[in-house]
Amino acid sequence: MNPLLSAEQAVLGAVLLDPDQLSDLDWLTPDHFYRPIHQALFGAFRKLRSGGHPALSADGPLPLSWVTDVVDEAGLHVRGLTAAYAHTLIQACPRTEHAPVYGRMVLEGAIHRTVAQHAIRLHQAARADAVQGLVEGALRTADVLNGVLTDLARRWGTDPRPVAPTAAPATAAALSQPVHSDQVAEDERFLLAVLAEQPGAMDEVVAWLRPGDFVDPAHGRLYRCLGALHHRGEPIDRITLLWEAQRRGLLADGTFSGQQLTAICDGMVPGSADWFGHRVICTSLTRTAAASAHAIQTLAEDEVLGPGRLINHALHALGPLDEVRARWLTANGSQAPMPTASAPSAGGPPSARVQAARARSTPHPAASPPTPTGPVSAPAAARQPSRGHP
């Protein structure tokens, strides 16, 4: 059986057996469950609890009305739910007092699903922007994903910080399949021709355009040659570019031939380097967004990754997109926003509940009890035993 499904059934069965367990599951929401029928049941638990169901205050054995009323309430929102399935959930719960640990497992699955869903949306937005020559949709979706990762980190009880994975996920597929590659390659050739033939054209793009922004690696290497000439303060024309390309091995390794370089320089059309450069960096931004989304989705599908590592690795995967965005803002005469310290969310769960969500069943080593300095809380073993059905 699927471990996540077992955890969902176990936490629901624990609450059916002992409604008091809900007090330790306030950090869990119906959306954290994968199956719609489980979402409806947990939503029914919370609604009946807030409505003061008699079973929550009854002494002695738990009345059967608790189960029947939960099934009736959940049945208003989902089809196919019967009392027989409720008893199946009860049988699926080994220990009612382990409900917070079962809930933590449900939360882990929800974090993986949420990260994967938002990564898919980012990939779709990036591809749509690439078709239209835009970037705003991808940037907005990336901001949403970043906010979701930060919120999930707080709910899990960790600090959101980018951490590189030990083995980087494959992103070559996302990078090597740009949309409208013929048009992109033509824009790159036109830009290189303008940079080689127009005096001072490099000054318009050198501050924010990088060789890695070019889809064709050969064009990126040729742009590096132009950048080297500009950096040394040497004149730029087709002859000096050909010489620099030869010095850097572009002719020897077959990246370009002399005729191909001449054809690029002869292909100049009226236009500005700034305009063609903007088209190249916009393409680079959407390609990078798609690659980051692909990497994050791959991470989210790795069931071995714990939520904390998944969130931090996903934040790291957004780093290349932030770097390209900063240069895109520079190209548009804007400044990249300064990162601000994130404040704790006012509506976030209390630290005690977060700790309960992250509790592990591994026993802690015994230690000498410290000298009491204040009122001592009752031990967990003193908790009233779960009520059973008559």
N, C-alpha and C positions, 0 to 999 in steps of 0.2 A: 504494500500500500504506500501511496505517496506520503512522505513524512509531513509535508505541509497540511495535507488534508487531515491526517491523523491529529495534528496539533489543533486545527480548527474544531474538529469534532470533540476533542478532549476538553478544550476550554469552555465550549458551549455545554457539554455534559456536566462539567463542574458547577456551572451556574444553575443549571436545572436541579442539581442535587442540593446545592447550597447557595441560595441567592446572596448571602452575605459576602461571597467572593467578589461581587461587583465592586465593593469598596476598594479592592486592591487592583481593579482593572479600569480605573477612570481614564487612564492614558490610552486605552484601546478604543477605537471607533468602529462603527460598522463597515466603513470603507476599507479597513485594513484586512477584511476577509475576502478571499478569492471567489468563493461560490456565492451567487446571489441569495440562495436559500439561507446561508449562514449569515449574510449581511442582514437579512430580514429578521432572523431570530435574535441577533445581538441588539439590533435596533429595538425590538420588542422588549428585551430585558430592560434596557435603559428607560423606555417609555413607561413601563409598568412600575419601575422603581421610583421614577420621578412623580408618578401618580399615586404613590403610597399604597401599593397593592397589599391586601391583608396578609398575604403569606410572609411578607417581610417582617411583620411584627408579631406573628403567631408564635405561641409557646408550644413546645412539644414537637411531635412529628410534623414534617412539612406537608401542608394540605395538597391534595392532588390538583386543586384548582390552579395552582401556580403553573403547572405544566400545560393544562388545557387552555388557560387564558393566554399564555405565551404563544401557543400554537395558533390560537384564533387571531391574535393581534398580528403575528407575522404572516398569517395566511391572507391578510388584506393587501399585502404588498408583493406576494410571490405565489405562483401556482404550484400545486403538487405536494404541499407540505401536509403531513398527517401526523397524528399522535404516535403512530408506530415509529416514524423517523426520530421523534423526540426521545423515545426509549432506546433507539439505536445509539443516539448521542450519549445517553446516560451510561450505557454499557461500554462506550469507547473511552470513558474517563477512568484511568487507573486510580488516581488520588485527587480528591477535590482540593486539598491544600496546595497542590502543585499548579493551580490555575495561573498564577502570575508567570510561571516559567513557560507554560503552554502559550500564554499570551505573548511572551517575548518571541517565541518561534513564529507566531502569526505576524507580529510586527516585522520580523526579519524578512519574511516572504513579501510583505507589502512594500517594504523599502526597495527590494530588488525589482518588483513589478513597476513601481512608480518611476524609478530611474530609467528603466528600459522604455517605458511609454514616452517619457519626455525626450529621451534620446531619439526615438523614432520621429517624433514631431520636429525636432531640430533638423534631422536629415531631410525630411519632407520640405520644410521651409527653405532649407539651403538649395535644394534642387529646383524648387519653384522660383526662387530669386534668380538662380543661374539662367533659367529660361528667359526671364524678363529683363535681365541685366540690372537687377536691383540687389540690395543687401539688407534693407531695413527689416524685412520679415525674419531673416535668419538671426539678426542681432537681437530683435525683441524676444524670439524664442530662446536664444542662448541666455538672455537675462532671466527669463522665467526659469529655465533649468538651473541656473546658478542659485536663484532664490529657493527653489525646491530642495536642492542639495543642502543649503544652509539650514533650512527648516528641519529637514530630516535629521541632520546632525544634532540639532538641539533636542529633538524628540528622543533620539537614541541616547543622548547624554554625553556627546563628545564634542570637541572643538573642531569646526570645519577648517581644514588646512590642506593645501595641495601636497600630496605625497606621490612620488613616482612609483609605479609598480615594478616589481623585480624583473618581470618579463613583459615588455611593452606589447600590447595587442597589435595585430596586423592591421595597418591602415592603407596599405599600398593600393588595394582595390578601389577604395573610395577616392584616392588621389589620382589614379590613373584613368578614370572614366569621366572627364568633364563633359558638361552639356554643351552642345554646339561647338565641338572642338575645332572644326574648320574655321569658324568665325573667330574663335579665340586665337588660333595660330596666325590668322591674317592680321589681327590687331597687333600681335607681338612683332610680326615682321615689319609692319608699318612703323611701329614705335622705334625699332632698332634702326630703320632707315632714316627716320627723322633725327635720331640722336647722332647718327654718323655724319649726316649731311648739313644739319643746321647748326651754326656756331652758337654756343651757349645753351643748347637744348638740354644738356645734362643738368644744368643748374635748376631746371624746373622739376626734376624728379629724383635727383640723387639723395635728397634728404629722407624720402619715405618709400622708395621702391627698391626691392632687393632681388637678387638673382633667383631666389626660391619662389618668387611670385609668378614666374613664367611657367606655363604648363609644359612647354617643350624644354627639356634640360639643355639642349644645344643652344636655344635662345638665351637661357639663363647664363650659360658660360660666355656667350658673346657679350651679354650685358656686363658681365664681370670684367671683360677686357675693356669695355668703354669706361667702366668705373675706375679701373686702374690708370688709364690715360688721364682721366679727369683729376684723380687724386694727385698724380705727379705733376699736374699743371702742363701737360704736353698737349699739343694741338690734336684735334680729332678730325679725321677725314677717312676716306676709304683706304688710303695707303697706310696710314698709321694704325688703323684698326686691323688691316691684314697682317701687318708686321707683329702687332701685339698678339694676335691669334696664333701666329706661327710660334712665337716665343712661349706661349702657354700650351702648346701641343695640340691645338684644335685641328690643325691641318695634318699633323703626323698620325693622329689616332683616328682620322676619318670622320670627325665630327662635322667638319665643313671642308669643302674644297675651295680653291680660289675663285672658281666660277660661281659657286653658290654665294660666297660673300659678296661678290660683285653684283649678283642678281638682287640680293637684299638691299644693297645701297642704291641700285638703280630703280628699285620699286618704291621710292619715296613718293607720297601723295601729299597734296596740300593739307596741312593740319598741324596741330601743336603737340609737342611732346607731353604736355600736361594732360591733354584730353585723352590721348592714347594710353598714357600711364594710368589714368583713372580707370579705364576699362580693364587694364591688366590687373590692377590691385583689387578691383571689385570681384573679378573672377577668382583671384587668389583667396579672397575672404570667404566666398561661398564654398570653394573647394575645401578650405581649412575647416569651415563649419561642418561640412559633410563628413570629413575625416574624423573630427572630434566626436561627432555623433556616433559614427560607426565604432570608434574605440570605446565609448561609454556603453553602448549597447552590448558589446562583447563582454565588458566587465560585468554588467548587470546579469548576463546570462550564465556567469560563472558561479555556481552554487557553493563553491568552496570559500569564496570571499565573504568575510563577515561584514555587517553593515557599515561599521566604522571605516574599514579599509576600502570598501566599495565607494563610499562617499568621498573619501580623500583622494582616491585614484581618479574618480570622475572629475573632481575639481582640477586635478593636475592635467587631465586630458583637455580641459578648456583653456589651458595656458597658451598654446599656440594661437588660438582664435583671439585671445585678448591682445597678443602681440601684434597680429595683423590689424586688428581693429584700431589700436593706438596709432599705427602708421596711416590707416585710412582716414582717421580723424585729422591727422596732421596734413594730409593731402587736401582735405576739405577746409583747412584753415581753422580747425577746432582743436581743443586740447582734450586729451584723454582724462576722464574723471578720476580724481584721486580716490584711492580706496579708503573707506571709512571703517572705523572699528564697529563691528556689529554688536548691537545691544541685545540682551536677552529679551525674548518675546514675552510680552505681558500675559498673553494667553497660553503660554507653554505649560507643560505639566510640571508640578513641583518636583524638586530633586529626589524626594523620597519615592515618588512614583516611578521616576526614571530608573532609580536604583532597583526597584522591584521588577521593572521590565527587563533589566539586564542581569537579573540574578542568575547565578549558575547553580546547578545542583551539586557541584563538587563541594564536599565538606571542607571547612576551614580547619587548620590545625588548632588544637586546644591551647589556650593561653591562660596565664594567671589572671584572675579577675582583679581589676583595679579597685582601689579604695573608693567607695561611693562618696561623691561630693554633692549629691542632690537627689531628687526623687528618681527612683529607678522604675523604668517601664516594665510591664509584665512580660515575661518571656513568651516566645512564640508558641511554646508547648502548652501554655495555659489557655490557648484559644479554645473557645467552645467547640466541641466536635460537631461535624456536619450533621445536619438533620436528614433523616432518610424518609422515604415514602412509607406510609403504613401498608 
